[in-house]
Every structure is written in C-alpha cells, then in structure tokens.
Amino acid sequence: MSADTPSTGDGETMSETQLQARVEELEETVAQLEADSDQKKMTIVATQGTIDMAYPPLILASTAAAFGWDVVVFHTFWGLDILHEEKSQRLQLSAVGNPNMPMPNALAALPGMDRMATRLMEKRIDDNGTATIDELIELSLDQGVELQACQMTIELMDYAEDDFYDEVTVGVGAATALQHMGESDIQLLV
C-alpha cells in the first residue's frame, strides 16, 4: 500500500465513496467553524452595585445577546449585589461624589440624601416605563447571557451560593473570567 493511499485508520484503504463522504464531512466542519468564528464575543466586568451602575452592564449585555453575541458579565465586589436576590431589591443611588447630582457634596452627605436620590431615580424609572433590574436580569438570562458571580467575592462578602438568582453561574474565578476576556472582541469594565 502506498503512503499516498488514504486509509480508514484500521489499515483498510478507503473507497472513493468513503473518501468523498469524508471530504464532505470535513468541509461541513470547516464551514461550521467559520460560521462560529463570525460570532462576536463580549465580556463585561461589573464592579459597582448602585442602582445607576446596575443598568449599563445589563442593558449592554441583553442588547449584544439580541444581536447573537456570546456575552458574559462577570460580577465582582459590589457589582455582585446586582445578582444577589435580596440586595438587588435595595440598590441605592449615591448622592455624594456624583458629578451629575444637582446638589453640592456638603448637602448630598446629609443623612437620608442617598435614600431620597434613590427614590427620585426609582420614580423616574417607573414613570418612564424603564425595565427594572429584575426584568433586565431575566431578559439577559433568557437571551443567553451568562451572568457570573465571582467566587472570591462570594466568600469575601460571606454570601451563600443560593443567595443569587437562579441560572446565575456561581463559583467563577478570575482565571475563567480572564479566559473569556482574552477570547472576546469587546471587553468592558463598568
């Protein structure tokens, strides 16, 4: 048998029909790999847990997923509160140090100002018909966004894995997050 003669792997020579079938199979595999490589990937790192900072990663993630992108949002430190079922219901808007708040920091630092700013934002969200954080989490998950909870932060904050919304991927380490970031076309830090 010549070295140029294709074989089935078990020592038998492939027939022309078998060879043609194998070529077609390989062409389909290559076509699928090319199609898959056209899918954009995006990784968002969510590090802040205020109500105004919960919206950007969820809106960007659900929109990118609607375009067919592979999207991961890695939540770490205070950003983890966005995925915490109980804490996500009480996200606040900080009035202090927020350059867009229409009040000086001395006034913003008074007791109760964060709660007042949060209530005003919640009213604006409701009046505008904007989706809630819960709705955006559900939408993101429904569209295939992988919402990840940083394992180190879960331990640091003394959270339990069942504190998070169903379908949230818990126990994700920095190495896993970095791997997806390295493969992503777009990486965002929010």
N, C-alpha and C positions, 0 to 999 in steps of 0.2 A: 504494500500500500504506500502511495506517495505521501509526502508531508503536505502536499497541496490538496489532498482529498479530504473534504470535510467529514467529520465523524460525529456520531451521536453521543460520544462520551463513553460509551461502553465497548468501544473497539469496532463497532459496525459502521460501515460507510453510509452516509445519508443519501437518500434518493433525491432526484431533482425536485420532486414534490415536497419532500420534507425540508429541503434546503429553501425552497420558495416560501413555505409556511413559516420557517424560522426567520427569514428576512422580513416578511410582513409583520411578524410579532415584534421584531426589533425596531422596525420603522414606527409602529404604534407606540412603543415605549419611548422612543426619542420624541415623537410628536407630543406625547403627554408631558414629558419633562420640559419641553419648550413652552407648552401652554402654562404649566405650573410656574415657570420662571418669570412669566409675564405678570403674575400676581404680586402686587406691591405689599410690602410688609411695613408696619409701623409699630413702634414701641413708645409708650408714654410712661413717664415716671411721675406719679402723683405724690407729692411730699407735704401738701398742706391740707388741713382739714376744716377750713372755714367754708361757709356756705357759698361765698363768691368764688372760691377756688375749687369747689367740688364740680361746678358746671363745666369748665373748659375741658378737662380730660374726658368726661362722659359724652359731651357733645361732639368733640373731635373723634372719639373712638367710634361712636354709633354712626356718625356720618361716613367715616372711612370704611366701616364694615358694610354700609349700604352700597358703597362702590365696589364691594367684593374684595377688599383688602384683608389681609391677615393682621389682626390687631391684638396687641397685648397691652394692658395697663397694669403696671407694677406699682402697687400702693405701699408706701413705706412711711415710717414715722407718723406725723399727724395725718397724712393722707390716708392712713389705714382706717381712720374713723369714718370715712366715706362708705366703706364696706361693712362696718360694724352695724348690725341691725338696730341696736338701741341708740348708739351715739349718733348715727346718721340722721336720726329724727330731731336732734338738738344741736345741729351745727350752727355756729354763731358767725356774725359778721363783726370783725374788729374795727372799731372806730379810730383807735389810736394808731398813728403812723400810716394811715391810709390816705395817700395824697388826693384821692378823689372824693373824700368825705367833705361836705361843705361846712366844716367846723374846725376851729383850731384844736390842736392836740390837748391843750390845757382843759378845754371843755369836754373833749372826747374821753379824757381819762376819768371823768366823774363816774361814780357808781351808777350802774344801770344804763349807761350810754351804749354799751355793746348790745344789750338786750333790745333797747329802743331801735338802734340801727338795724338789728336783725329783723325785728317786727316790720319795720318800714320796707326792707328788702322782700320779706315774705309776702307782704301786701302787694308790692309791685309785681312779684312773680305771679301771684294769684290773679290780680287784675288783668295782667297781660295774657293769661292763659298759658304761661310757660310751663313746661313739664316739671314735675317735682324731681328731687333726687331719686326717690324710689322708682318713679316711672322711667327715668333715664338709665338706672341700673338694670331694670327689667328689659328695656329696649336693647341695651348693649348686649346683655346675655342672649336675648332672643336672636340677635343678629350675628352671634358667634364670636363676640369679643371675649377674650379671656381676661377676666379680672383677677389679678393675682394679689395675694396678701403676703407680705414679707415675713418669713418665719422669725428672723431675728427680732423684728419689731413686735410680733405677736408675743414673743417671750419677754421682751423688754417692758411692754405695756401690761403684762400679766393678763392677756386676753386668752380665752379658750377658743379652739378652732370652730366650735359650734356657735360662737357669737356672731358669725358672719352670715350674709345672705347665702341661701342655697345656690349652688353652682359656682360660687367663688372658689378659685383654686388657692388652697391654703398650703402653707409649708414651703413656699418658694424661696430659694436662697438667691443671693446676689449672683452667683455663678450662672444660674439658669436665666436670670434676667439679662445678664451681660451677653449670654449666648444669643438670645433673641435680638438684642440691640445690635450686635455685630452683624446679624443677617438682615437687619431692617434697612429699608430705603430711607425711612424717616425716623428720627429719634427726637422726642420732646421731653423736656423737664418742666413740670408745672408745679 
